Amino acid sequence: MSRGGRSIRARRSTGTAWSRGRGRSSLIGPARAPAMCGAGVEHSIMTPPTELQRWIGRFEAYLREVISRSVYADREPLRVGAHLCEGSPSLIEAEGFDFEPVEPGWRWGPAWRTCWFRLEGVVPERFDAGTGRSVVLRFSTGTEGLVYLDGKPVHGVDVNRDRVRLEGVSPGKPVSALVEAVCVHPWGASVFDWDTAETRARWTDREPGRLEAAELALLDEGVLRLSRAFGFAISLLKELPERTPRAGELCRALREAVTTLDDTDIASGAGDAAAHIESALSRGASPSATECVAVGHAHIDTAWLWTLEESRRKCLRSFSNVLRLMEADRAFCFLCSQAQHYAWIEEDSPELFAQIAERVREGRWEPGGSMWVEPDTNAPSGESLIRQLQHGVAYWTDRFGEMGGQRHLYLPDTFGFAACLPQIMKLGGLDTFITNKLHWNDTTEFPHTTFRWVGLGGHGVLAHLTPGGDYNSTLSPKELRKGEARAAEQLDSAADLWLQPFGFGDGGGGPTEEMLSNARLAAACEGLPRVRFGTARELCEDLHDHAEAIESAGRALPVWRGELDLEYHRGTLTSQREIKRLNRACEESLRLAEFLAFFGPEPLPQRDAEQLHARLDKLWRTLLLNQFHDILPGSSIAPVNERARADLNEVLQGSEAIIVEHAPRWAAKIGVKDALFCPASLACVLDRDAPPPMSVFAPSDRANPDVVRLDPDALEVENSQVRVVLDDRGRIVEFRNKHDGFDLCSSGPTRFIELFEDRPRTYDAWELEENYIDKQLWTNDRTAKVSIATGKDEASLIFEHTLPCGSTILDTFTLRAGSPIVEIETTVDWKASARVLRVRYPTGIEGASARHGTQFGTIHDEATRNTPRDRARFERCGHRFSELRQTGRVFTLLDDGTIHGRSANGSELGLTLLRASNWPDPDADRGEHVFRTGLWLHDGSAPTTRVAERFARPMQDFLDNSPYRLSGASWAPFSIQAVSVEVASATGLPDGTLRLRLVETEGLEQPCKIEWNIPASKVEGVDLLDRPSPVDRLRHDGAETSFMLKPFQIVTLKVVRG
């Protein structure tokens, strides 16, 4: 037995390593694998190859069979010991392990298990590591691992790299290394549709890990250089049109190289042959060639098909690789775009972090991207997106000073981009947005490469869609030519300059020596763009210079207005609904906790404030981490989702603890022990007796003068505002506004609950395909079980439905005295598989336009399917409400802020409540869910965003369950007078001042006045980084502050209390 592990059986195998696939666009789960081609397939007659194709085949065979086999001049096996582990032991623990000898072919597992290996040997005397030869360590188990030398992390190994260069070794010198290996391939332990049968068998086996290589090798640098130039020339030749001078030139150069080489002694002629091919490649780029800025990158999904813990190890492996490359090539630059990853490295390997900091100081390692993680921008609140930026920028500037300053927002893989982002960027000191994801559109092709992105309120930034279409590029000729061709198609863009991130990614690993060689071979190569190493920061400078030159010449850059929604991954607006619900609950709870703590009747003592800041920062960073673009959208494996739910519940508990600590100070202010809090920003426009906004108030038993009448036999409920009638199936057959007599159901019933089969072609958890509506499995067209409930000033009709999949739905319709809103609480016990559950509202409002709530504002849609762009929005993102608007007549569908997938088509609105995907989480969304929605029929005179905020932010109990009625005893630190303003956050700063952030939500220019009930000696405008920023017509006079708001404007005020 090995100490701390199980006994090791020597089991041999000759399986191959995991093969890298074609890309995430063809990703499916193992249960969704396509059938293999069977017998009886009729084969067409093969077209004879052209002469050039025959030559290419010969060159590829020569490279494979002759040159590549000569890269290593000699080899020496290493002694290998293995120690299988439970958990993830540290290096210090591993150094004390007993290791059991194993031989090549030894197998280990299961997937996700850690195994530490000890490698020992002596450099043979025959290893002449003279000029042009280097001693390297080769190790592979077909999994991921990190090599330690002398107790330091040195290099990652995986299916894309198995070689570690050894410095300062000589014949006779002993070599010893430890390797922490994890039984996963770069994309976890999943299998994919592109995998061979052998690879599938390997990664569904109990022991996928296999000791494939453990040796010292003598690397011939000349042959390695030849193999790279030879392979690059072949790759370019395959992309060039045949019968062109350039193709002929490259073909001759390769033929001449083969002719001069001695296949029994490749090394002797490798230098001359390589130089000959390089000369043919480096004839100079075409005068019309574009310029490609190549920056190294290791896109590491913070969690996806692996856990957060595994991502920490991926960061160690990937960043070790990058540091070794930087030692070898001083021109190479690298971009790492998530502050969370640096924080992990700082904690897990201070030594590695110090090396990174040195490269940052040199300007070669770029800590850029601006946010804490690369978040989803569909589901988070606008304030969360601001906190992503604040925490990212604060971390980088604290650790790296001026070199940590940020200019661009880099979100290569996020599933669409909210319309509020340009303004958030500008207020955070950013002027450039960079992404790759819009190339994934499934309906229309995004038309621009470099363009102005104008978001809510007319705020614009320069945006760049990397034309290569892949942040995991290897800088192959095929990829480079594709990027240049796509950039050149955009004639109205600054298309002669573009960014290409390169390096193995998603699961990390990053660039390789071969990729750096490709970049240099492409630097001045006819048939390719001019490639140079650079940083994203340098690209931003150049792009802005290009844009200025274009506009100075009287031309205009193309402009994209509004959200940059992705026409793909629409199912992620709904998948893992519980995580989305918890995310919203945490956002709301943190907003309330900060407000109660810092804006209370008395200021906090400095020490208490400092401790509270530390607690809040920890809670916020946990929330921001779980907004990563594969966690919050619901596209991760089950362990990731389990961890996310646990993390978010901890954030909720932590923020609620702060609320409970500070609530009594507020209640005491109005002389009570039990109190309620109104978290809405402005006074209620639908109920004059509603509690004041942002206030604590005492409960009251005062009766509402209005009454609610319920007729249980007729299934009717009404008050002074509306009349609602339902049928015995739970459908609304009359919804009448008593003020103008309009009935929403004049054309027929509304509120159809519908169950559809949901089997996307690929990306199960990600996709909701347009044709899902073709296969409806159930709707509420059968008699339901009906019951009633009554309470103080309210009445409810309750309908219970049973679905064919065994799920049940409890639909509770409630009307309150004096309210024009019908509230619906829908409780679903979800037991489905491959299903989607929606509610649909046909209306009598024809020819209407659609409007949806979004972070910090609203967005408009044509409620049509006339164009491909319209059709692509059959499912879109929204926050809090969707509505159909016609002059004097508006139907608003409200929700509590946790439902994001929705639709507007003609005179119909719809919400997507639940999905039941089976991969990558086989139990996704199963269980009980509660949804809260509301129906509001009105004339459009009241600001919808104001009503929607009230609906999404109901009264909060402080200390007791109390009625929600005003007694006259209330207190608020301030009150706001405006038409449509929301308090995004109200918190304190470390310097003891307060920060109040407001946003205009209806798209109206309007005055805003704040009346202070706490002493405010000074009020000034600041940006999102708390730097002075002017506010239009800002005036402060003791107890009152006034200013002008532009449409959708975000204003942050720094308040000196006292």
GUZA-56785 format. One record per residue (C-alpha): residue in one letter; x, y, z. Coordinates in steps of 0.5 Angstrom, whole numbers, plus 2048, in hexadecimal, padded with zeros to 3 digits. Last residue first. Layout:
<atoms>
AXYZ
...
</atoms>
This chain:
<atoms>
G7D4883812
R7D487E80D
V7D8880806
V7D587D801
K7D887A7FA
L7D287A7F5
T7D28757EF
V7CE8777E9
I7CC8727E4
Q7C88757DE
F7C38717DA
P7C08787D7
K7C487E7DA
L7C38807E1
M7C38877E4
F7C58897EB
S7C388A7F2
T7C58897F9
E7C288B7FF
A7C388B807
G7C9890806
D7C9893800
H7CC88F7FA
R7CB8917F3
L7CD88C7ED
R7CB88F7E6
D7CE8897E2
V7D28857E6
P7DA8857E6
S7DE87F7E7
P7E387F7ED
R7E68787EE
D7E28737F2
L7E486D7ED
L7DD86D7EA
D7DD8757E9
V7DC87A7EE
G7D78807EF
E7D88847F5
V7D48857FC
K7D6888802
S7D388A809
A7CE884809
P7CB88480F
I7C687E80F
N7BE87F80D
W7C1882806
E7BC884801
I7BE8827FA
K7BC8857F4
C7BC8837ED
P7BB8877E6
Q7B98837E0
E7BB8807D9
L7B787A7D8
G7BA8737D6
E7B586F7DB
T7BB86D7E0
E7BF8737E2
V7C48707E7
L7C68727EE
R7CD8707F2
L7CD8727F9
R7D48727FC
L7D6874803
T7DC876806
G7E087380C
D7E7872808
P7E586B806
L7DF86D803
G7D886C805
T7D2869801
A7CB86B7FD
S7CA8677F7
A7C68677F1
V7C186C7F3
E7BC86C7EE
V7BA8737EA
S7B48747E6
V7B087A7E7
A7B487D7EC
Q7B387F7F4
I7B887B7F8
S7B887A800
F7BD87A804
P7C087680B
A7B987380B
W7B4873811
S7AD871813
A7A7871818
G7A1873814
S79E86C815
L79F86A80E
R79D86380C
Y7A185D80A
P79E858810
S7A3855814
N7A784F815
D7AD851819
L7B485481A
F7B6857813
D7B085580F
Q7B2857807
M7AC85B803
P7AD8597FC
R7B285A7F7
A7B18577F0
F7AA85A7F0
R7AC8617F3
E7B28617ED
A7AC85F7E8
V7A88657EA
R7AE86A7E9
T7B08667E3
T7A98677E0
P7A986E7E1
A7A18707E2
S79E8737DC
G79E86D7D8
D79686C7D8
H7968667DC
L79585E7DC
W79A85B7E1
L79B8537E2
G7A08517E7
T7A584B7E8
R7A88477EE
F7AB8417ED
V7AD83B7F2
H7B18357F0
E7B182E7F3
G7B68297F0
R7B98277EA
D7BD82D7E7
A7C38297E4
D7C38227E6
P7C781F7E1
D7CC8257E1
P7D08267DB
W7CC8247D8
N7C58217D9
S7C18287D8
A7BA8297DC
R7B88307DA
L7B48357DF
L7B083B7DF
T7B083E7D7
L7AC8447D7
G7A78467D1
L7A484D7CF
E79F84C7C9
S79C8527C4
G7A18517BF
N7A784D7C2
A7AA84F7C8
S7AF84A7CC
R7B28487D2
G7B88457D6
H7BA8497DC
I7B68477E2
T7B98497E9
G7B78507E9
D7B084F7ED
D7AC84F7E6
L7A78547E3
L7A48537DC
T7A185A7DA
F79B85B7D6
V79B8637D3
R7958677D0
G79586E7CF
T79986E7C8
Q79B8667C8
R7A18637CC
L7A285C7CD
E7A685A7D3
S7AC8577D6
F7AE8577DE
R7B38567E3
H7B98557DF
G7B98527D8
C7BD84E7D3
R7BB84B7CD
E7B78457C9
F7B48457C3
R7BA84B7C2
A7BD8477BC
R7B68487B8
D7B78507B8
R7BE84F7B6
P7BC84B7B0
T7B78507AE
N7AF8507AF
R7AE84C7B6
T7AB8527B9
A7AA8557C0
E7AF85B7BE
D7B385B7C4
H7B58617C9
I7BA8617CF
T7B98647D6
G7BD8667DB
F7C38657E0
Q7C385E7DF
T7BE85C7DA
G7B685C7DA
H7B385B7D4
R7AF85E7CF
A7AA85C7C9
S7A78607C4
A7A085F7C2
G79C85D7BC
E79685A7C0
I79585A7C7
G78F8547C8
T7948507CC
P7978497CB
Y79B8487D2
R7A08427D2
V7A383E7D8
R7A98397D6
L7AB8337D9
V7B182F7D5
R7B28287D5
A7B88237D4
S7B78207DA
A7B18227DF
K7B08217E7
W7AF8287E8
D7AB82A7EF
V7A88307EC
T7A58367F0
T7A383C7ED
E7A18427F0
I79D8477EC
E79B84E7EE
V7968527EB
I7988597EB
P79385F7EB
S79385F7F2
G78E8637F7
A78D85C7FB
R7918577F9
L7908527F3
T79384B7F4
F7948457EE
T79783F7F1
D79A83A7EC
L79C8337EF
I7A082F7EA
T7A18287EA
S7A68237E7
G7A581C7E5
C7A881D7DE
P7A081D7DB
L79F8237DF
T79A8247E5
H79782B7E7
E79582E7ED
F7918357EC
I79083A7F2
L78C8407F2
S78E8457F7
A78B84B7FB
E78E8517FE
D78C857803
K78E85280A
G78E84B807
T78A847803
A78C8407FF
I78883C7FA
S7898357F7
V7888327F0
K78B82B7ED
A78C82C7E6
T78782B7E0
R78B8297DA
D78E82E7D5
N7948307D9
T79982E7D4
W79D8287D2
L7A28257CE
Q7A382A7C9
K7A88287C3
D7A982D7BE
I7AA8337C3
Y7B18307C4
N7B38327BD
E7B68397BF
E7BC8357C3
L7BD8367CA
E7C48347CB
W7C98357D1
A7C882F7D5
D7C882A7CF
Y7CD82D7CB
T7CC8297C5
R7C68287C0
P7C182A7C6
R7BC8267C9
D7B68297CC
E7AF8267CC
F7AA82B7CE
L7A682D7D4
E7A18337D4
I79D8377D9
F79983B7D5
R7978427D8
T7928457D4
P78B8447D1
G7888477CB
S78884D7C6
S7858527CC
C78984E7D1
L78D8557D3
D7868587D4
F7868607D4
G7818637D8
D78586A7D8
H78586A7E0
K7838637E2
N7898607DE
R7868597DC
F78A8527DD
E78584D7DA
V7868467D8
I78C8457DC
R78E83E7DC
G78E8397E2
R78B8337DF
D7848357E2
D78383B7DF
L7868427E2
V7838497E3
V78784F7E5
R7848567E6
V78885C7E7
Q7898627EB
S7838637F0
N78485B7F2
E7838557EE
V78384D7EF
E77F8497EB
L77F8417EB
A7788417E9
D77783C7EF
P77C83F7F4
D77A8467F3
L77F84B7F6
R77E8527F7
V7848567FA
V78285D7FE
D7858647FD
P786868804
N78C864806
A78B86280D
R790865812
D794860816
S79B863816
P7A2861815
A7A8866817
F7AC869812
V7B3868810
S7B586C809
M7B886C802
P7B186E7FF
P7AB870803
P7A686B805
A7A086A801
D79A86F802
R79A8727FB
D79A86C7F8
L79B86B7F0
V7A18707F0
C7A586D7F5
A7AA8727F8
L7B18717F5
S7B786C7F6
A7B48667F9
P7B78627FF
C7B1864804
F7B386180A
L7AE85E810
A7AF85F817
D7AE85B81E
K7B285E824
V7AF865823
G7B186C825
I7B186F81E
K7B987081E
A7B9869822
A7B786581C
W7BD868818
R7C286681E
P7BF85F81E
A7C085E817
H7C785E817
E7C985781A
V7C3854816
I7C5857810
I7CD855811
A7CA84E812
E7C684E80C
S7CC850808
G7D084A80B
Q7CA84580A
L7C9847803
V7D1847801
E7D1840804
N7CB83E800
L7CE8407FA
D7D483C7FC
A7D08367FD
R7CC8377F6
A7D38387F2
R7D68327F5
E7D082D7F3
N7D08307EC
V7D882F7EC
P7D78287EE
A7D18277E9
I7D58297E3
S7D58307E0
S7D08347DB
G7CB8377E0
P7CC83E7DE
L7CE8407E5
I7D483B7E4
D7D783B7DD
H7D78437DC
F7DA8447E3
Q7D58477E8
N7D78427ED
L7DD8467EE
L7DA84C7EF
L7D684A7F5
T7DC8477F8
R7DF84E7F7
W7D98517FA
L7D984D800
K7E084E801
D7E0856800
L7DA856805
R7DE85380A
A7E4857809
H7E085E809
L7DC85C80F
Q7E385B813
E7E5862811
A7DE865812
D7DE862819
R7E586581A
Q7E386C818
P7DD86C81C
L7D686C818
P7D2872817
E7CC87381A
P7C5873817
G7C786D813
F7CA86F80C
F7D086A80C
A7CD86480F
L7C686480D
F7C8866806
E7CE861805
A7C985B808
L7C385D803
R7C885D7FD
L7CB8577FF
S7C4853800
E7C28557F9
E7C88537F6
C7C884C7FA
A7C184B7F8
R7C284C7F1
N7C88477F1
L7C38427F5
R7BE8437EF
K7C38427EA
I7C683C7ED
E7BF8397EE
R7BE83A7E7
Q7C38357E5
S7C18367DD
T7BD83C7DC
L7C18427D8
T7C683C7D6
G7C18397D1
R7C283F7CD
H7C983C7CB
Y7C98407C4
E7C78467C1
L7CC84A7C6
D7C98517C8
L7CE8577C7
E7C985C7CA
G7C78627C8
R7CA8667C2
W7CF8637BD
V7D38697B9
P7D88687B3
L7DE86D7B3
A7DD8737AF
R7E18767AA
G7E387E7A9
A7EA87D7A9
S7EA87F7B1
E7E68797B2
I7EA8747AF
A7F08777B2
E7ED8777B9
A7EB86F7B8
H7F286D7B6
D7F58717BC
H7EF86E7C1
L7F18677BE
D7F98687BF
E7F886A7C6
C7F38647C7
L7F885F7C4
E7FD8627C9
R7F98607CF
A7F78597CC
T7FF8587CC
G8038567C6
F8078517C2
R8078527BA
V80384F7B4
R8038527AE
P7FD84F7AA
L7FE8487A6
G7FF84779F
E80684A79F
C80A8497A5
A80D84E7A9
A80B84D7B0
A8088467AF
L80E8427B1
R80F8467B7
A8088447B9
N80883D7B7
S80E83C7BC
L80B83F7C2
M80583A7C0
E80A8357C0
E80D8377C7
T8068367CA
P80183B7CC
G7FC83A7D1
G7FA8337D6
G7F38367D7
G7ED8317D7
D7E98367D3
G7F08387D0
F7F68367CC
G7FA83C7CA
F7F98427C5
P7F58487C6
Q7F484C7BF
L7F38537BF
W7F28577B8
L7F585D7B4
D7F385E7AD
A7EC85E7AE
A7EA8657B1
S7E38637AF
D7DF8657A9
L7E28607A4
Q7E085A7A9
E7E28547A4
A7E98567A6
A7E88547AD
R7E584D7AB
A7EB84C7A6
E7F084D7AB
G7ED8497B0
K7EC8437AB
R7F38447A9
L7F68447B0
E7F283E7B2
K7F583A7AC
P7FC83C7AC
S7FC8397B3
L7FC83E7B9
T7FA8397BE
S7F483D7C0
N7F083B7C6
Y7EC8427C6
D7E98407C0
G7E58457BB
G7EB8477B7
P7E784E7B6
T7E88507BD
L7E28547BE
H7E585B7C0
A7E18607C4
L7E28687C5
V7DE86B7CA
G7D786E7CA
H7D28717CF
G7CB8737CB
G7C78727D2
L7C786B7D1
G7CD8687CD
V7D186A7C7
W7D68667C4
R7DA8697BF
F7DE8647BA
T7E38607B9
T7E28597B6
H7DB85A7B3
P7D58567B0
F7D38517B5
E7D084B7B1
T7C984A7B2
T7C68437B4
D7CA83F7B9
N7CF8447BC
W7D58417BE
H7D98477BB
L7D684B7C0
K7DB8487C5
N7E284B7C4
T7E28517C8
I7E58577C9
F7E385E7CC
T7E78647CC
D7E686B7D0
L7E78697D7
G7E786E7DD
G7E286B7E2
L7DC8707E0
K7DE86E7D8
M7DD8677D9
I7D78687DD
Q7D486C7D8
P7D68677D2
L7D38617D7
C7CC8637D8
A7CA8607D1
A7CC8597D4
F7D08547D0
G7CF84D7CD
F7D18467D0
T7D88487D2
D7DE8457CF
P7E384A7CD
L7E284F7D2
Y7E78547D3
L7E585B7D5
H7EB8607D3
R7EF8667D7
Q7F18637DD
G7F78657E2
G7FB85F7E5
M8018627E2
E8008687E6
G8008647EC
F80185D7EC
R7FE85A7F2
D7F98607F4
T7F88627ED
W7F685A7EB
Y7F18597F1
A7EE8607F1
V7EC85F7E9
G7E98587EA
H7E585A7F0
Q7E38607ED
L7E185D7E6
Q7DD8577E9
R7DA85C7EE
I7D78607E8
L7D585A7E5
S7D18587EC
E7CE85F7EC
G7CB85E7E5
S7C88577E7
P7CB8517E5
A7C684C7E1
N7C984E7DA
T7D08517DB
D7D384A7DC
P7DA84B7DF
E7E184B7DD
V7E384B7E4
W7E58517E9
M7E58567E3
S7E985A7DF
G7EC8567DA
G7F38577DB
P7F98557DF
E7FE8557D9
W8058517DA
R80A8547D5
G80A85B7D8
E81085A7DC
R80D85B7E2
V8088567E1
R80D8517DF
E8108527E6
A8098527E9
I80884B7E6
Q80F8487E9
A80C84B7F0
F8068477EF
L8098417ED
E80D8417F4
P8078437F8
S80483D7F5
D7FD83B7F8
E7FA8427FB
E7FD8467F6
I7FB8417F0
W7F48417F2
A7F48497F3
Y7F78497EC
H7F18447E9
Q7EC8497EC
A7EF84F7E9
Q7EC84C7E2
S7F084E7DB
C7F684B7DB
L7FA84E7D4
F80184B7D2
C80684F7CE
F80C84B7CB
A8128507C9
R81784D7CE
D8168467CB
A8198417D0
E8188437D7
M8118457D4
L81083E7D2
R81183C7D9
L80D8417DC
V80783F7D8
N8088377D9
S8088397E1
F80183D7E0
S7FE8377DD
R7FF8327E2
L7FE8377E8
C7F88397E5
K7F58327E3
R7F68317EA
R7F28367ED
S7ED8347E7
E7ED82D7EA
E7EA8307F1
L7E58347ED
T7E282E7EA
W7E382B7E3
L7DE82B7DD
W7DD8327DF
A7E18367E4
T7E583C7E4
D7E583A7DC
I7ED83B7DB
H7EE83F7D4
A7F683E7D4
H7F88447D0
G7FE8477CC
V7FD84D7C8
A7FE84D7C0
V7FD8547BD
C7FB8537B6
E7FC8587B1
T7F88587AA
A7FC8567A4
S7FB85B79E
P80285C79C
S80385479C
A8078517A2
G80F8507A1
R81384B79E
S8138477A5
L8108417A3
A81583F79D
S81B8417A2
E81883D7A8
I8188377A3
H81F8387A1
A8218397A8
A81E8337AB
A82282F7A5
D8288327A7
G8278317AF
A82582A7AE
G82A8277A9
S82E8237AE
A8288227B3
I82581E7AE
D82A8187AE
T8278127AB
D8228167A7
D82781A7A4
L8248217A2
T82682579C
T820822798
V81B82379D
A81D82A79E
E81C82B796
R816828796
L81382D79C
A816833798
R813831792
C80C830795
L80D837798
E80E83A792
G80983778E
A804839793
R806840793
P80684078B
T7FF83E78B
R7FD837788
E7F983578E
P7F683A793
L7F983A799
E7F68377A0
K7FA83079F
L80183479D
L8008387A4
S7FF8317A8
I80582E7A4
A80A8347A5
F8088347AD
G80A82D7AD
F81082E7AA
A8128347AE
R8108307B4
S81482A7B3
L81A82E7B1
R81A8317B7
L81A82B7BB
V81F8287B7
G82482D7B8
E82282D7C0
D8248267C1
L8208247C7
L82481F7CB
A81F81B7CF
L81E8197D7
E8188157D8
A8118137DA
A80C8127D5
E80580F7D4
L80380D7DB
R7FC80C7DA
G7F68107DE
P7EF80E7DB
E7EE8097E1
R7E78077E2
D7E58087DB
T7E180D7D8
W7E78117D6
R7EA80B7D2
A7E58097CF
R7E380F7CC
T7EA8117CA
E7EA80A7C6
A7E480B7C3
T7E78127C0
D7E48187C3
W7E081D7BF
D7DA81C7C2
F7DD81E7C9
V7DF81A7CF
S7DF81D7D6
A7E581D7DB
G7E78247DC
W7E88287D6
P7EF8287D6
H7F08217D7
V7EE81E7DE
C7F28197E3
V7F681E7E7
A7FD81E7E7
E8028217EC
V8098207EA
L80F8207EE
A8168207EB
S81D81D7EC
V82381E7E7
P82A81B7E9
K83081E7E5
G83481A7E2
P83481D7DB
S8328257DC
V82C8287DF
G82C8307E0
E8258317DD
L82082C7DB
R81B82D7D6
V81482A7D8
R8108267D2
D8098227D2
R8058287CF
N7FE8287CC
V7FB8217CF
D7FE8247D6
V8048277DA
G80582D7DE
H80B8307DF
V8108327E5
P80C8327EC
K8128327F1
G81482D7F6
D81B82C7F2
L81782A7EC
Y81082A7EC
V80C8287E6
L8048297E5
G7FF8247E2
E7FA8237DE
T7F881C7DB
G7FA8187D5
T8008157DA
S8058197D7
F80C81B7D9
R81281D7D5
L8188217D9
V81D8247D4
V8248257D3
S82682A7CD
R82A8297C7
G82C82F7C2
T8338307C5
G83582B7CA
A8308267CE
D8348207CC
F83081B7D0
R8348157CF
E8368167D7
P82F8147D9
V82B8197DD
V8298167E3
G8228147E5
E81C8157EA
L8158167E8
R8108167EE
F8098167EC
W8038197F0
C7FC8177EF
T7F681B7EF
R7EF8187ED
W7EA81B7E9
A7E98157E5
P7EA80F7E8
G7F080E7E7
W7F680A7E6
R7FA8067E0
W8018047DF
G8038047D8
P80A8067DA
E80C8037E0
V80A8047E8
P80F8047EE
E80B8067F4
F80C80D7F8
D80C80E7FF
F809815800
G80D81A804
E80E81F7FE
A80781E7FD
E805822803
I809828802
L8078287FB
S8008287FD
P7FB8227FD
S7F48237F9
G7EF81E7FB
E7F08177FC
C7F78157F9
L7FB8107F4
H8028107F5
A80680E7EF
G80E80D7EE
V81180D7E8
R81980C7E6
L81A8107E0
P81C80D7D9
E8218107D5
R8208137CE
D8258157C8
A82581A7C2
Y81E81C7C3
V81B8207BD
S81D81A7B8
R8168177B8
S81381E7B6
I81781E7B0
V8168177AD
E80F8147AE
R80B81A7AF
L80F81F7AC
Y81081B7A6
A8098187A6
E8068207A6
F80B8217A0
R80881C79C
G80181D79D
I80282579B
W806822795
R80081E793
Q7FB824794
L7FF828790
E7FF82378A
T7F782378B
P7F481D78F
P7EF81978B
T7E881A78D
M7E6814790
I7DF81078E
S7DA811793
H7D980C799
E7D280979A
V7D18087A1
G7CF8007A2
A7D27FF7A9
G7D28047AF
C7D480C7B0
M7D480D7B7
A7CE80F7BB
P7CF8167BE
A7D18177C5
R7CB81A7C9
A7CC8167CF
P7D38187D0
G7D281F7D0
I7D28247CA
L7D88297C7
S7D882A7C0
S7D98327C1
R7DE8317C6
G7E382F7C1
R7E682A7BD
G7E88267C2
R7EF8247C5
S7F181D7C6
W7F18197CC
A7F88157CC
T7F880F7C9
G7F78087CC
T7FD8037CD
S7FB8007D3
R7FF7FD7D9
R7FC7FB7E0
A8017FC7E6
R7FD7FC7EC
I7FE8017F1
S7FB8007F8
R7F78067FB
G7F980C7FD
G7FB810804
R80280C804
S8028077FF
M800800800
</atoms>
